[in-house]
Amino acid sequence: MRADEALTVQRYSYGARIDIEARLRRSDYVGAESGRHDTRLAILAGLKYQFNESVEAKILAGYENRASTIASRASDKFVVGASIDFDIDFMRPRWPGSR
């Protein structure tokens, strides 16, 4: 919601965003674990909702597969997470007409 100086509502804004991301990482080990190689593939999807200029919420779900030359290090993982993010700019004036 956005209001003017007299606290009269000027507009209501609604929006949503879906993000899908793929990540690939390869690790080559040295030293005591020399010869070990891990490959991680992750697929992530999320939903982001922005309440206003300064506050947004995110929900994330993803799957990660780790293949390794050491069998005990291989794994599959499913993750779910949520966050509320605050982005406040202390250097920008907040009075009318500042944008």
ChimeraX commands (.cxc) that place a marker at each C-alpha (Angstrom):
marker #1 position 0.00,0.00,0.00 radius 0.5
marker #1 position 1.22,3.50,-0.77 radius 0.5
marker #1 position -0.24,6.61,0.85 radius 0.5
marker #1 position 0.33,10.32,0.35 radius 0.5
marker #1 position 1.08,13.02,2.98 radius 0.5
marker #1 position -2.56,13.11,4.09 radius 0.5
marker #1 position -2.48,9.30,4.57 radius 0.5
marker #1 position -4.87,8.82,1.66 radius 0.5
marker #1 position -4.22,5.52,-0.09 radius 0.5
marker #1 position -2.80,6.08,-3.57 radius 0.5
marker #1 position -2.43,2.47,-4.65 radius 0.5
marker #1 position -2.20,-1.17,-3.63 radius 0.5
marker #1 position 0.47,-3.28,-5.31 radius 0.5
marker #1 position 0.59,-7.08,-5.41 radius 0.5
marker #1 position 3.21,-9.30,-7.01 radius 0.5
marker #1 position 4.88,-12.67,-6.85 radius 0.5
marker #1 position 7.99,-14.12,-8.45 radius 0.5
marker #1 position 9.12,-17.70,-9.02 radius 0.5
marker #1 position 12.85,-18.36,-9.31 radius 0.5
marker #1 position 14.34,-21.63,-10.58 radius 0.5
marker #1 position 18.08,-22.15,-10.33 radius 0.5
marker #1 position 20.45,-24.98,-11.20 radius 0.5
marker #1 position 23.87,-25.22,-9.56 radius 0.5
marker #1 position 26.79,-27.44,-10.49 radius 0.5
marker #1 position 29.96,-27.67,-8.39 radius 0.5
marker #1 position 32.99,-29.93,-8.73 radius 0.5
marker #1 position 35.54,-30.34,-5.94 radius 0.5
marker #1 position 38.99,-31.89,-6.40 radius 0.5
marker #1 position 40.72,-32.76,-3.12 radius 0.5
marker #1 position 44.44,-32.65,-2.32 radius 0.5
marker #1 position 46.55,-33.72,0.63 radius 0.5
marker #1 position 45.21,-36.58,2.75 radius 0.5
marker #1 position 42.20,-37.02,0.46 radius 0.5
marker #1 position 44.15,-36.68,-2.79 radius 0.5
marker #1 position 42.30,-38.32,-5.66 radius 0.5
marker #1 position 38.84,-37.66,-4.23 radius 0.5
marker #1 position 36.44,-35.85,-6.54 radius 0.5
marker #1 position 32.94,-34.69,-5.63 radius 0.5
marker #1 position 30.32,-33.39,-8.04 radius 0.5
marker #1 position 27.24,-31.64,-6.69 radius 0.5
marker #1 position 24.14,-30.91,-8.74 radius 0.5
marker #1 position 21.38,-28.86,-7.12 radius 0.5
marker #1 position 18.01,-27.76,-8.43 radius 0.5
marker #1 position 16.31,-24.98,-6.46 radius 0.5
marker #1 position 12.96,-23.25,-6.84 radius 0.5
marker #1 position 11.58,-20.44,-4.79 radius 0.5
marker #1 position 8.74,-18.04,-4.38 radius 0.5
marker #1 position 9.36,-14.43,-3.41 radius 0.5
marker #1 position 6.72,-11.97,-2.26 radius 0.5
marker #1 position 7.60,-8.29,-1.85 radius 0.5
marker #1 position 5.41,-6.55,0.73 radius 0.5
marker #1 position 6.90,-3.10,0.05 radius 0.5
marker #1 position 10.21,-1.48,-0.94 radius 0.5
marker #1 position 11.90,-2.71,2.23 radius 0.5
marker #1 position 10.38,-6.09,3.15 radius 0.5
marker #1 position 10.15,-9.34,1.20 radius 0.5
marker #1 position 9.55,-12.98,2.07 radius 0.5
marker #1 position 11.08,-16.01,0.34 radius 0.5
marker #1 position 10.23,-19.71,0.38 radius 0.5
marker #1 position 12.77,-22.09,-1.14 radius 0.5
marker #1 position 12.74,-25.80,-1.92 radius 0.5
marker #1 position 15.54,-27.76,-3.50 radius 0.5
marker #1 position 17.20,-31.08,-4.20 radius 0.5
marker #1 position 20.95,-31.74,-4.17 radius 0.5
marker #1 position 22.79,-34.84,-5.36 radius 0.5
marker #1 position 26.45,-35.30,-4.40 radius 0.5
marker #1 position 28.44,-37.96,-6.26 radius 0.5
marker #1 position 31.87,-38.80,-4.87 radius 0.5
marker #1 position 34.73,-41.15,-5.60 radius 0.5
marker #1 position 34.42,-42.14,-1.92 radius 0.5
marker #1 position 31.12,-43.99,-1.59 radius 0.5
marker #1 position 30.45,-42.88,2.01 radius 0.5
marker #1 position 30.54,-39.22,0.90 radius 0.5
marker #1 position 27.83,-39.56,-1.77 radius 0.5
marker #1 position 24.44,-38.22,-0.73 radius 0.5
marker #1 position 21.02,-36.96,-1.75 radius 0.5
marker #1 position 19.49,-34.07,0.13 radius 0.5
marker #1 position 16.15,-32.26,0.01 radius 0.5
marker #1 position 15.94,-28.80,1.59 radius 0.5
marker #1 position 13.13,-26.38,2.39 radius 0.5
marker #1 position 13.64,-22.93,3.81 radius 0.5
marker #1 position 11.90,-19.62,4.41 radius 0.5
marker #1 position 13.14,-16.12,5.13 radius 0.5
marker #1 position 11.95,-12.58,5.66 radius 0.5
marker #1 position 14.39,-10.01,4.31 radius 0.5
marker #1 position 14.59,-6.37,5.30 radius 0.5
marker #1 position 16.30,-3.88,2.97 radius 0.5
marker #1 position 16.46,-0.47,4.62 radius 0.5
marker #1 position 18.51,2.30,3.04 radius 0.5
marker #1 position 19.54,4.67,5.83 radius 0.5
marker #1 position 21.18,7.11,3.41 radius 0.5
marker #1 position 18.12,7.80,1.23 radius 0.5
marker #1 position 15.71,10.50,2.46 radius 0.5
marker #1 position 12.17,9.22,3.10 radius 0.5
marker #1 position 10.25,12.51,2.64 radius 0.5
marker #1 position 7.77,13.05,-0.21 radius 0.5
marker #1 position 9.32,13.65,-3.60 radius 0.5
marker #1 position 12.61,11.92,-2.69 radius 0.5
marker #1 position 12.32,9.38,-5.50 radius 0.5
marker link #1:1,2 radius 0.2
marker link #1:2,3 radius 0.2
marker link #1:3,4 radius 0.2
marker link #1:4,5 radius 0.2
marker link #1:5,6 radius 0.2
marker link #1:6,7 radius 0.2
marker link #1:7,8 radius 0.2
marker link #1:8,9 radius 0.2
marker link #1:9,10 radius 0.2
marker link #1:10,11 radius 0.2
marker link #1:11,12 radius 0.2
marker link #1:12,13 radius 0.2
marker link #1:13,14 radius 0.2
marker link #1:14,15 radius 0.2
marker link #1:15,16 radius 0.2
marker link #1:16,17 radius 0.2
marker link #1:17,18 radius 0.2
marker link #1:18,19 radius 0.2
marker link #1:19,20 radius 0.2
marker link #1:20,21 radius 0.2
marker link #1:21,22 radius 0.2
marker link #1:22,23 radius 0.2
marker link #1:23,24 radius 0.2
marker link #1:24,25 radius 0.2
marker link #1:25,26 radius 0.2
marker link #1:26,27 radius 0.2
marker link #1:27,28 radius 0.2
marker link #1:28,29 radius 0.2
marker link #1:29,30 radius 0.2
marker link #1:30,31 radius 0.2
marker link #1:31,32 radius 0.2
marker link #1:32,33 radius 0.2
marker link #1:33,34 radius 0.2
marker link #1:34,35 radius 0.2
marker link #1:35,36 radius 0.2
marker link #1:36,37 radius 0.2
marker link #1:37,38 radius 0.2
marker link #1:38,39 radius 0.2
marker link #1:39,40 radius 0.2
marker link #1:40,41 radius 0.2
marker link #1:41,42 radius 0.2
marker link #1:42,43 radius 0.2
marker link #1:43,44 radius 0.2
marker link #1:44,45 radius 0.2
marker link #1:45,46 radius 0.2
marker link #1:46,47 radius 0.2
marker link #1:47,48 radius 0.2
marker link #1:48,49 radius 0.2
marker link #1:49,50 radius 0.2
marker link #1:50,51 radius 0.2
marker link #1:51,52 radius 0.2
marker link #1:52,53 radius 0.2
marker link #1:53,54 radius 0.2
marker link #1:54,55 radius 0.2
marker link #1:55,56 radius 0.2
marker link #1:56,57 radius 0.2
marker link #1:57,58 radius 0.2
marker link #1:58,59 radius 0.2
marker link #1:59,60 radius 0.2
marker link #1:60,61 radius 0.2
marker link #1:61,62 radius 0.2
marker link #1:62,63 radius 0.2
marker link #1:63,64 radius 0.2
marker link #1:64,65 radius 0.2
marker link #1:65,66 radius 0.2
marker link #1:66,67 radius 0.2
marker link #1:67,68 radius 0.2
marker link #1:68,69 radius 0.2
marker link #1:69,70 radius 0.2
marker link #1:70,71 radius 0.2
marker link #1:71,72 radius 0.2
marker link #1:72,73 radius 0.2
marker link #1:73,74 radius 0.2
marker link #1:74,75 radius 0.2
marker link #1:75,76 radius 0.2
marker link #1:76,77 radius 0.2
marker link #1:77,78 radius 0.2
marker link #1:78,79 radius 0.2
marker link #1:79,80 radius 0.2
marker link #1:80,81 radius 0.2
marker link #1:81,82 radius 0.2
marker link #1:82,83 radius 0.2
marker link #1:83,84 radius 0.2
marker link #1:84,85 radius 0.2
marker link #1:85,86 radius 0.2
marker link #1:86,87 radius 0.2
marker link #1:87,88 radius 0.2
marker link #1:88,89 radius 0.2
marker link #1:89,90 radius 0.2
marker link #1:90,91 radius 0.2
marker link #1:91,92 radius 0.2
marker link #1:92,93 radius 0.2
marker link #1:93,94 radius 0.2
marker link #1:94,95 radius 0.2
marker link #1:95,96 radius 0.2
marker link #1:96,97 radius 0.2
marker link #1:97,98 radius 0.2
marker link #1:98,99 radius 0.2
view
